[in-house]
Amino acid sequence: MTKLRCRGLVALQPVAGYPKGLADASVASWLATRWLPAVRGKADVELDAADRRLREEAGGLERSGNELGPNAYRMLMEIVSGGVHGGRRAGAWYLRMQAHKVRPDEQTALCLLRSHTRCVRADPTRLAAVWRTVTEHVNPPPLPLYNTYLRGLLRGGLREEARGVLAAMRKSGAEPSLVTATILIDTAETYAEAVELFKEVVAGGAMADYPVYKAVLHSAAKAGLPHECRRLLREMQELGVRADITAYQSLLASLGRDASQFDVGRAIARAWGEAEAMGLRHDLTSFHLVFRLLSLHAKSPKDAYVRCAKRVAKRMDTAGVAPSTRSAELLMLVCLHAADVEAAEWFRRFFSGFGLSFGEGALRSKILEVYAAASRREDEPELVPLVLYQDKDLDEFLSHVKV
């Protein structure tokens, strides 16, 4: 499929000739093949341009005798639902579908609701209006529709509204499922709240599955409670709930938020070994969490944390895990906190074997910061150069753990 690049936008070539006589599902497939690869990851300005083109093409498809039913409209909504204003664009297609006397089905309503949950933080009140619209056509709402609405409300911080929806769900006879429980636990404000919700699930007679446990683990990790993470992991083993590596990464993440004093090296080794004992293989995220944890405790050149960082880096090599630029940045942070130039040079040589260059860009800046910190330490021996701990990387990891 030929593409044109014009004014910074990637646009498809105009349709030379529309297919004729396609049924609804075939039209949806034709649109998906033509448009989904082109709009993936695009910003609002590009999606607005795509939306205008799609309106022309939808008219051309109809004039050519093709059927535009719920499947085709759902695909049109899906194509333009990205970006901050995806809900607005999808809503316009939903209205067009109604104007053309096409009755929305459950999947179309779900697509519209999802498009608004993605941007709910920008306009949380609009989600309620969308809910009223979709339930006019799909009533009583099925459980997947309720779950999507609950997730959107909780993402937007509308907790009271979510409780009301939960009560209405039970009243309508749509009993909350494990997916519902996972959504509620995953968005709990505190670990205590997450545990209470978890107890409600178990008390109701349901057998908690891995996504539910993973949501509680995520909450324990955010609260910096490694002992709770271990308790949950033991409970999972006893019940035969199989964990993957992200469960043990929650344990590693909790160590980085634990305010109590503990032997860092021993805690890391224990958490690491527990995962390997379960036959799980650590990936790049595990190594990054360990590097971050070591950077919080390194205080002086050649201390135990710097030595541990070197051993873990070697372990990365022997495990066949290819380091990234972020790996090098985190290890430079260990060196910076320790003001250890010798270790920084060791890591520079180590990473050069993987094609990472410290001669330019962010890595060059990082190693220069280490030299500057070491220089300040020599001038003022009592000064310990510490960079304020930023936990955005940990938060980014935790967002991947979420269900």
C-alpha positions as CSV (number, residue, x, y, z in Angstrom):
1,M,0.0,0.0,0.0
2,T,1.6,3.3,-1.1
3,K,1.8,6.1,1.4
4,L,2.4,9.8,0.9
5,R,4.2,12.0,3.5
6,C,2.7,15.5,3.4
7,R,3.2,18.3,6.0
8,G,4.5,15.9,8.6
9,L,1.5,13.5,8.2
10,V,1.5,10.0,6.9
11,A,-1.6,9.8,4.6
12,L,-2.8,6.9,2.4
13,Q,-3.2,7.3,-1.3
14,P,-6.8,8.1,-2.3
15,V,-8.9,5.1,-3.2
16,A,-8.6,4.3,-6.9
17,G,-11.9,2.3,-6.9
18,Y,-14.1,1.2,-4.1
19,P,-15.0,-2.5,-3.7
20,K,-18.7,-3.3,-4.5
21,G,-21.3,-5.3,-2.8
22,L,-19.4,-6.1,0.4
23,A,-21.2,-7.2,3.5
24,D,-20.8,-5.4,6.8
25,A,-18.0,-7.7,8.2
26,S,-16.1,-7.5,4.9
27,V,-16.2,-3.7,4.9
28,A,-14.8,-3.7,8.5
29,S,-12.0,-6.0,7.4
30,W,-11.3,-3.8,4.3
31,L,-11.1,-0.7,6.6
32,A,-8.9,-2.4,9.1
33,T,-6.4,-3.6,6.5
34,R,-6.2,-0.1,4.9
35,W,-6.2,2.1,8.0
36,L,-5.1,0.5,11.2
37,P,-1.4,0.3,10.4
38,A,-1.4,3.9,9.1
39,V,-2.9,5.4,12.3
40,R,-1.1,3.4,14.9
41,G,0.6,5.7,17.4
42,K,-0.5,8.9,15.7
43,A,-1.3,12.2,17.5
44,D,-4.6,14.0,17.4
45,V,-3.7,16.3,14.5
46,E,-3.0,13.3,12.3
47,L,-6.0,11.4,13.6
48,D,-8.2,14.4,12.8
49,A,-6.9,14.3,9.2
50,A,-7.6,10.6,9.1
51,D,-11.1,11.2,10.4
52,R,-11.9,13.6,7.6
53,R,-10.6,11.2,5.0
54,L,-12.6,8.3,6.5
55,R,-15.8,10.4,6.1
56,E,-15.2,10.7,2.4
57,E,-14.4,7.0,2.1
58,A,-17.5,5.9,4.1
59,G,-19.6,7.9,1.7
60,G,-17.8,6.3,-1.3
61,L,-18.3,2.8,0.2
62,E,-22.0,3.4,0.7
63,R,-22.4,4.8,-2.9
64,S,-20.7,1.6,-4.2
65,G,-23.4,-0.6,-2.7
66,N,-21.4,-1.8,0.3
67,E,-23.1,-2.4,3.7
68,L,-22.0,-0.3,6.6
69,G,-23.5,-2.0,9.7
70,P,-22.3,-2.3,13.3
71,N,-19.1,-4.0,12.4
72,A,-18.0,-1.3,9.9
73,Y,-18.9,1.5,12.3
74,R,-17.1,-0.1,15.1
75,M,-14.0,-0.3,13.0
76,L,-14.4,3.3,12.0
77,M,-14.6,4.3,15.7
78,E,-11.6,2.1,16.5
79,I,-9.4,3.7,13.8
80,V,-9.9,7.3,15.2
81,S,-10.1,6.5,18.9
82,G,-6.5,7.2,19.7
83,G,-5.0,10.4,21.1
84,V,-6.5,12.7,23.7
85,H,-9.6,13.5,21.7
86,G,-10.4,10.0,20.4
87,G,-13.6,9.8,22.4
88,R,-14.9,12.9,20.5
89,R,-14.1,11.4,17.1
90,A,-15.6,8.0,18.0
91,G,-18.7,9.7,19.4
92,A,-19.3,11.5,16.1
93,W,-19.2,8.1,14.2
94,Y,-21.7,6.7,16.8
95,L,-24.1,9.6,16.1
96,R,-23.6,9.1,12.3
97,M,-24.5,5.4,12.8
98,Q,-27.7,6.4,14.6
99,A,-28.6,8.9,11.9
100,H,-28.2,6.2,9.3
101,K,-30.7,4.0,11.2
102,V,-28.0,1.4,12.2
103,R,-28.7,0.1,15.6
104,P,-25.6,-0.1,17.9
105,D,-24.8,-3.5,19.3
106,E,-22.9,-4.5,22.5
107,Q,-19.4,-4.4,20.9
108,T,-20.0,-1.0,19.2
109,A,-21.2,0.4,22.6
110,L,-18.1,-1.1,24.2
111,C,-15.8,0.5,21.6
112,L,-17.4,3.9,22.3
113,L,-17.0,3.6,26.0
114,R,-13.4,2.4,25.8
115,S,-12.5,5.4,23.6
116,H,-13.7,7.7,26.4
117,T,-12.0,5.8,29.2
118,R,-8.6,6.3,27.5
119,C,-9.0,10.1,27.9
120,V,-11.1,10.2,31.0
121,R,-8.6,12.2,33.0
122,A,-9.0,15.1,30.5
123,D,-12.8,15.2,31.0
124,P,-14.1,12.7,33.6
125,T,-17.7,14.0,33.6
126,R,-18.2,13.2,29.9
127,L,-17.9,9.5,30.6
128,A,-21.3,9.6,32.5
129,A,-23.0,11.1,29.5
130,V,-21.5,8.5,27.2
131,W,-22.8,5.8,29.6
132,R,-26.3,7.1,29.4
133,T,-26.1,7.1,25.6
134,V,-24.9,3.5,25.2
135,T,-27.3,2.1,27.8
136,E,-30.2,3.6,25.8
137,H,-29.4,1.0,23.1
138,V,-27.9,-1.8,25.1
139,N,-30.1,-2.4,28.1
140,P,-29.7,-4.0,30.5
141,P,-25.9,-3.5,30.2
142,P,-23.8,-6.7,30.1
143,L,-21.0,-7.2,32.5
144,P,-18.2,-6.2,30.1
145,L,-19.9,-2.8,29.6
146,Y,-20.1,-2.3,33.4
147,N,-16.5,-3.3,33.9
148,T,-15.3,-0.8,31.2
149,Y,-17.4,1.9,32.8
150,L,-16.0,1.2,36.3
151,R,-12.4,1.2,35.0
152,G,-13.0,4.6,33.4
153,L,-14.6,6.1,36.5
154,L,-11.8,4.9,38.7
155,R,-9.2,6.2,36.3
156,G,-10.9,9.6,36.5
157,G,-10.9,9.6,40.3
158,L,-14.7,9.3,40.4
159,R,-14.8,6.8,43.3
160,E,-18.2,7.7,44.6
161,E,-19.7,7.3,41.2
162,A,-18.0,3.9,40.8
163,R,-19.6,2.7,44.1
164,G,-23.0,3.8,42.8
165,V,-22.4,1.9,39.5
166,L,-21.3,-1.2,41.5
167,A,-24.6,-1.1,43.5
168,A,-26.6,-0.6,40.3
169,M,-24.8,-3.6,38.8
170,R,-25.8,-5.9,41.6
171,K,-29.3,-4.6,41.6
172,S,-29.7,-5.3,37.8
173,G,-28.6,-8.9,38.4
174,A,-25.1,-8.5,36.7
175,E,-23.1,-10.1,39.5
176,P,-19.5,-8.7,39.7
177,S,-16.9,-11.0,38.3
178,L,-13.2,-11.6,39.0
179,V,-12.5,-9.0,36.3
180,T,-14.6,-6.5,38.2
181,A,-12.7,-7.3,41.4
182,T,-9.4,-6.9,39.7
183,I,-10.4,-3.4,38.4
184,L,-11.5,-2.3,41.9
185,I,-8.4,-3.7,43.6
186,D,-6.1,-2.3,40.9
187,T,-7.4,1.2,41.5
188,A,-7.6,1.1,45.3
189,E,-6.1,4.2,46.9
190,T,-4.4,2.3,49.7
191,Y,-3.1,-1.2,50.4
192,A,-5.6,-1.6,53.2
193,E,-8.4,-0.8,50.8
194,A,-7.0,-3.3,48.3
195,V,-6.9,-6.0,51.0
196,E,-10.5,-5.3,52.0
197,L,-11.7,-5.6,48.5
198,F,-9.7,-8.9,48.1
199,K,-11.3,-10.3,51.2
200,E,-14.8,-9.5,49.8
201,V,-13.9,-11.4,46.6
202,V,-12.8,-14.5,48.6
203,A,-15.7,-14.2,51.1
204,G,-18.1,-14.3,48.1
205,G,-17.0,-17.8,47.3
206,A,-14.9,-16.9,44.3
207,M,-11.4,-18.5,43.8
208,A,-9.1,-15.5,43.2
209,D,-7.1,-15.9,40.0
210,Y,-3.7,-14.6,39.1
211,P,-4.9,-11.1,37.8
212,V,-6.6,-10.5,41.1
213,Y,-3.5,-11.5,43.1
214,K,-1.3,-9.4,40.7
215,A,-3.4,-6.3,41.4
216,V,-3.0,-6.8,45.2
217,L,0.8,-7.4,44.7
218,H,0.9,-4.1,42.8
219,S,-0.8,-2.3,45.6
220,A,1.6,-3.8,48.2
221,A,4.6,-2.8,46.0
222,K,3.4,0.8,45.8
223,A,3.0,0.8,49.6
224,G,6.6,-0.5,50.1
225,L,5.5,-3.7,51.9
226,P,7.9,-6.5,50.8
227,H,6.6,-8.7,53.7
228,E,3.1,-8.5,52.3
229,C,4.3,-9.3,48.8
230,R,6.0,-12.4,50.1
231,R,2.8,-13.4,52.1
232,L,0.8,-13.1,48.9
233,L,3.3,-15.1,46.9
234,R,3.3,-17.9,49.5
235,E,-0.5,-17.9,49.4
236,M,-0.5,-18.2,45.7
237,Q,1.8,-21.2,45.8
238,E,-0.4,-22.9,48.4
239,L,-3.5,-22.4,46.3
240,G,-1.8,-23.5,43.1
241,V,-2.0,-20.0,41.4
242,R,0.8,-19.8,39.0
243,A,2.8,-16.6,39.0
244,D,4.9,-15.1,36.3
245,I,8.1,-12.9,36.6
246,T,6.1,-9.7,37.0
247,A,4.8,-11.0,40.4
248,Y,8.4,-11.2,41.7
249,Q,9.2,-7.9,40.1
250,S,6.5,-6.4,42.3
251,L,8.5,-7.8,45.3
252,L,11.7,-6.1,44.0
253,A,9.8,-2.9,43.4
254,S,8.5,-3.0,47.0
255,L,12.1,-3.1,48.3
256,G,12.7,0.3,46.6
257,R,9.9,1.9,48.6
258,D,10.5,0.2,51.9
259,A,11.4,2.9,54.4
260,S,12.7,0.4,57.0
261,Q,16.3,-0.5,57.4
262,F,17.4,-3.8,55.9
263,D,20.3,-5.6,54.4
264,V,19.8,-4.5,50.7
265,G,22.1,-7.1,49.2
266,R,20.6,-9.9,51.1
267,A,17.0,-8.7,50.3
268,I,17.8,-8.5,46.6
269,A,19.4,-12.0,46.6
270,R,16.5,-13.5,48.4
271,A,13.9,-12.0,46.1
272,W,15.9,-12.9,43.0
273,G,16.4,-16.5,44.2
274,E,12.8,-17.0,45.0
275,A,11.8,-16.2,41.4
276,E,14.5,-18.5,40.0
277,A,13.4,-21.3,42.4
278,M,10.0,-21.1,40.7
279,G,11.6,-21.7,37.3
280,L,11.2,-18.0,36.2
281,R,13.7,-16.2,34.1
282,H,14.5,-12.6,35.0
283,D,14.2,-10.0,32.2
284,L,15.6,-6.5,31.7
285,T,12.9,-5.0,34.0
286,S,14.2,-7.1,36.9
287,F,17.8,-5.9,36.4
288,H,16.6,-2.3,36.2
289,L,14.7,-2.6,39.4
290,V,17.8,-3.9,41.1
291,F,20.0,-1.2,39.7
292,R,17.5,1.4,40.9
293,L,17.5,-0.1,44.4
294,L,21.3,-0.1,44.6
295,S,21.4,3.5,43.5
296,L,19.3,4.5,46.5
297,H,21.8,3.1,49.0
298,A,25.3,3.7,47.4
299,K,27.0,6.4,49.4
300,S,30.8,6.2,48.9
301,P,33.4,4.9,46.4
302,K,34.0,1.1,46.4
303,D,31.2,0.5,48.9
304,A,29.3,-2.8,48.9
305,Y,26.5,-1.4,46.7
306,V,28.9,-0.5,43.9
307,R,30.5,-3.9,44.0
308,C,27.1,-5.5,44.0
309,A,26.1,-3.4,40.9
310,K,29.2,-4.8,39.1
311,R,28.2,-8.3,39.9
312,V,24.6,-7.8,38.8
313,A,25.8,-6.3,35.5
314,K,28.0,-9.3,34.9
315,R,25.0,-11.5,35.7
316,M,23.1,-9.7,33.0
317,D,25.7,-10.6,30.5
318,T,25.9,-14.3,31.4
319,A,22.0,-14.5,31.5
320,G,21.9,-13.3,27.9
321,V,19.9,-10.2,28.7
322,A,21.0,-7.3,26.4
323,P,21.4,-4.0,28.3
324,S,19.8,-0.8,27.1
325,T,20.8,2.8,27.4
326,R,18.5,2.9,30.4
327,S,20.6,0.2,32.0
328,A,23.7,2.3,31.7
329,E,21.9,5.4,33.0
330,L,20.8,3.6,36.1
331,L,24.3,2.3,36.8
332,M,25.7,5.7,36.3
333,L,23.3,6.8,39.0
334,V,24.8,4.2,41.3
335,C,28.2,5.7,40.6
336,L,27.0,9.3,41.0
337,H,25.5,8.6,44.4
338,A,28.8,6.9,45.4
339,A,30.9,9.6,43.6
340,D,32.9,6.6,42.2
341,V,34.8,7.5,39.1
342,E,36.6,4.2,38.9
343,A,33.3,2.3,38.9
344,A,32.0,4.7,36.2
345,E,34.9,3.9,34.0
346,W,34.4,0.2,34.6
347,F,30.8,0.4,33.5
348,R,31.8,2.5,30.5
349,R,34.1,-0.2,29.3
350,F,31.5,-2.9,30.1
351,F,28.8,-1.2,28.1
352,S,31.0,-0.4,25.2
353,G,31.1,-4.1,24.5
354,F,27.4,-3.9,23.8
355,G,27.8,-0.9,21.4
356,L,26.7,1.8,23.9
357,S,28.7,5.0,23.6
358,F,29.5,7.4,26.4
359,G,31.0,9.9,23.9
360,E,27.7,11.8,23.3
361,G,24.2,12.3,24.5
362,A,22.7,11.4,27.8
363,L,25.4,8.8,28.7
364,R,28.1,11.4,28.3
365,S,26.2,13.8,30.6
366,K,25.8,11.1,33.2
367,I,29.5,10.1,33.4
368,L,30.5,13.8,33.5
369,E,28.1,14.2,36.5
370,V,30.0,11.4,38.3
371,Y,33.3,13.1,37.7
372,A,31.9,16.4,39.0
373,A,30.5,14.7,42.1
374,A,33.9,13.0,42.8
375,S,35.6,16.4,42.4
376,R,33.2,18.0,45.0
377,R,33.8,15.1,47.4
378,E,37.6,15.8,47.2
379,D,37.1,19.5,47.8
380,E,34.5,18.9,50.6
381,P,35.0,15.5,52.1
382,E,31.9,15.8,54.3
383,L,29.7,16.5,51.2
384,V,27.9,13.4,50.0
385,P,26.5,14.1,46.5
386,L,23.0,12.7,46.2
387,V,20.6,13.1,43.4
388,L,17.0,13.5,44.5
389,Y,15.3,10.1,44.1
390,Q,12.8,10.2,41.2
391,D,10.5,7.2,41.2
392,K,8.9,7.8,37.8
393,D,10.8,4.7,36.4
394,L,9.4,2.6,39.2
395,D,5.9,4.0,38.5
396,E,6.3,3.2,34.8
397,F,7.2,-0.4,35.7
398,L,4.2,-0.7,38.1
399,S,1.9,0.5,35.3
400,H,2.9,-2.5,33.2
401,V,2.2,-4.8,36.2
402,K,-1.4,-3.5,36.3
403,V,-4.1,-5.7,34.9
